[in-house]
Amino acid sequence: MASFIVGLSMVAGATAQTSSTSIQFNKTMRPALSVELMNNTADAEATILERLHSAGYNPETTGSLFWKNNKKDGFYIFNNVSLASVGNKKIDMYFKIVSKNKEEINNSIVYLLLTTGNENFVSPESDPALWAGAESFLQGFPASTTAYSLEQDIKKQETLVTDSRKKIASLLKDGQGIEDKIKLLQADLIKNQSDQAEQQINADLQLKSLNTLKLKRKA
């Protein structure tokens, strides 16, 4: 992974945490925007796709997860993006998503580079309007990512609830089967006890007859 140097200067409200910075791309430091998220890198990636979809851009141009293969020097590259916040100008967006640090692996940082094509990178000085528009686009990430993470947690919990209910239903079915077996065994036990009593009476009669016969032998 390419190393990067960050020069932070806050340019938005504390809640958005969007910053102007610089990051290395293709061995050259480039002006970039960044935003810190209280979410992991997977949720950050999903938020990028969700926000691009909301803007009318389809990252999946061909094949499953094609966009993940369109990567250079650690950056996901989305070409010819048109965003209302940047005046619908066609731009290329380079995103890099990393864990914040080793201690905060569930937090992430999203870096964004902008070009007007052919790796003609934009800076706040070269195109202030475009930079401000991209900044506005990025400022929505914390809320969007938090909402996405919440939905994922809800889906996971719904799956756990469904699985638990299925397990209960299975146990109830098994329990009913066991109860039915117990009833059958109880019926078998009652019949067996009745057969034992009946056989005991028969055995007593046979013994009595035997003793009678033996008495005749002595006489």
C-alpha positions in Angstrom: 0.0 0.0 0.0 1.4 3.4 -1.0 2.4 5.6 1.9 0.7 8.9 2.4 1.2 12.2 4.2 -1.7 14.1 5.5 -1.8 17.8 5.9 -5.0 18.6 7.7 -6.9 21.9 7.6 -10.6 21.7 8.6 -12.9 23.1 6.0 -16.2 22.0 7.2 -18.3 21.6 10.4 -17.1 19.3 13.1 -19.9 16.9 12.5 -18.9 16.3 8.9 -15.2 16.2 9.6 -14.4 16.9 6.0 -10.8 18.1 5.5 -8.5 19.3 2.8 -5.4 17.1 2.8 -2.8 15.6 0.5 -2.2 12.0 -0.4 0.3 10.1 -2.6 -1.0 8.7 -5.8 1.3 7.2 -8.4 4.4 8.4 -6.5 3.2 12.0 -6.5 1.5 14.0 -3.7 -2.0 15.1 -4.8 -4.5 17.5 -3.2 -7.4 15.5 -1.7 -10.4 15.7 0.4 -10.9 13.3 3.4 -13.6 12.4 5.8 -13.4 10.3 9.0 -16.1 7.8 9.6 -17.1 5.9 12.7 -17.6 2.8 10.6 -15.5 0.1 9.1 -14.0 0.1 5.6 -16.6 -2.3 4.2 -19.5 0.0 5.2 -17.5 3.0 3.8 -17.2 1.2 0.4 -20.9 0.4 0.4 -21.7 4.1 1.2 -19.6 5.3 -1.8 -21.6 3.0 -4.1 -24.9 4.0 -2.5 -24.2 7.7 -2.9 -23.0 7.3 -6.5 -26.1 5.3 -7.3 -28.2 8.1 -5.7 -26.5 10.6 -8.0 -27.5 8.5 -11.0 -24.2 6.9 -11.6 -23.9 3.1 -12.0 -20.5 1.8 -10.8 -21.3 -1.7 -12.0 -20.6 -1.3 -15.7 -20.0 -5.0 -16.4 -19.7 -8.2 -14.4 -20.0 -8.8 -10.7 -18.2 -6.2 -8.6 -16.5 -4.8 -11.7 -15.8 -1.5 -9.9 -13.5 -3.3 -7.4 -11.3 -4.4 -10.2 -11.0 -0.8 -11.5 -8.3 0.1 -8.9 -5.0 1.8 -9.2 -2.4 2.5 -6.5 -5.0 1.6 -3.8 -7.7 3.9 -5.2 -11.1 2.8 -6.6 -11.6 4.8 -9.8 -15.0 5.9 -11.1 -14.9 7.6 -14.5 -17.2 10.2 -16.0 -19.2 10.8 -12.9 -21.8 13.6 -13.1 -22.8 15.1 -9.7 -25.4 17.8 -9.1 -23.2 19.2 -6.3 -20.4 19.9 -8.9 -22.7 21.4 -11.5 -23.0 18.0 -13.4 -19.5 18.5 -14.8 -18.1 15.1 -15.8 -15.3 14.2 -13.5 -13.3 11.1 -12.4 -13.4 10.3 -8.7 -10.6 8.4 -7.0 -11.5 6.9 -3.6 -9.2 5.4 -1.1 -10.6 3.8 2.0 -8.3 2.8 5.0 -8.8 1.9 8.6 -8.1 4.9 10.8 -5.3 3.2 12.7 -4.4 -0.1 14.4 -6.2 0.9 17.5 -9.4 2.1 15.7 -9.8 -0.6 13.0 -13.6 -0.2 13.1 -13.2 3.5 12.1 -12.2 4.5 8.6 -11.0 7.4 6.5 -12.1 8.1 3.0 -9.8 10.0 0.7 -11.1 11.6 -2.5 -9.0 12.8 -5.5 -10.8 14.6 -8.4 -9.7 14.8 -12.0 -11.3 16.4 -15.1 -10.0 13.4 -17.1 -6.6 12.0 -18.1 -5.4 12.3 -14.5 -5.7 16.1 -14.6 -6.0 16.4 -10.8 -8.1 19.2 -9.3 -7.0 21.4 -6.4 -9.0 24.0 -4.4 -6.9 26.6 -6.2 -7.3 25.3 -9.7 -11.1 24.8 -9.5 -12.7 26.2 -6.3 -16.2 25.5 -7.4 -15.6 21.9 -8.3 -13.6 21.4 -5.0 -16.5 22.9 -3.0 -19.0 20.7 -4.7 -17.0 17.6 -4.1 -16.6 18.7 -0.5 -20.4 19.0 -0.2 -20.8 15.5 -1.7 -18.3 14.1 0.9 -19.9 15.8 3.8 -22.9 13.6 3.6 -20.8 10.4 4.1 -20.9 10.3 8.0 -24.7 10.3 8.1 -25.0 8.0 5.1 -22.5 5.5 6.4 -24.1 5.5 9.9 -27.5 4.9 8.3 -26.1 2.1 6.1 -24.4 0.5 9.1 -27.6 0.7 11.1 -29.6 -1.0 8.3 -26.9 -3.7 8.0 -27.2 -4.3 11.8 -31.0 -4.4 11.6 -30.8 -7.0 8.7 -28.3 -9.1 10.7 -30.5 -9.0 13.8 -33.6 -9.8 11.7 -31.7 -12.9 10.4 -30.8 -13.9 13.9 -34.5 -13.5 15.0 -35.6 -15.5 12.0 -33.1 -18.2 12.7 -34.1 -18.3 16.4 -37.7 -18.7 15.5 -36.9 -21.5 13.0 -34.9 -23.2 15.8 -37.8 -22.9 18.2 -40.2 -24.3 15.6 -37.9 -27.2 15.0 -37.5 -27.9 18.7 -41.3 -27.7 19.2 -41.7 -30.2 16.3 -39.1 -32.5 17.9 -40.7 -32.1 21.3 -44.1 -33.1 19.8 -42.5 -36.1 18.2 -41.0 -37.1 21.5 -44.3 -36.6 23.3 -46.0 -38.9 20.7 -43.3 -41.5 21.2 -43.8 -41.2 25.0 -47.5 -41.8 24.6 -46.9 -44.8 22.5 -44.4 -46.2 24.9 -46.8 -45.5 27.8 -49.5 -47.4 25.9 -47.0 -50.2 25.3 -46.1 -50.2 29.0 -49.7 -50.4 30.1 -50.3 -53.3 27.7 -47.1 -55.0 28.8 -48.2 -54.7 32.5 -51.6 -56.1 31.6 -50.0 -59.0 29.7 -47.7 -59.6 32.7 -50.7 -59.8 35.1 -52.6 -62.1 32.7 -49.5 -64.3 32.3 -49.0 -64.5 36.1 -52.6 -65.8 36.5 -52.0 -68.4 33.8 -48.7 -69.3 35.4 -50.3 -69.7 38.8 -53.0 -72.0 37.3 -50.4 -74.1 35.5 -48.5 -74.4 38.8 -51.6 -75.4 40.6 -52.3 -78.1 38.0 -48.8 -79.3 38.3 -49.0 -79.7 42.1 -52.3 -81.5 41.7 -50.8 -84.0 39.3 -47.8 -84.5 41.7 -50.2 -85.3 44.6 -51.8 -88.0 42.5 -48.4 -89.6 41.9 -47.8 -90.0 45.6 -51.2 -91.5 46.1 
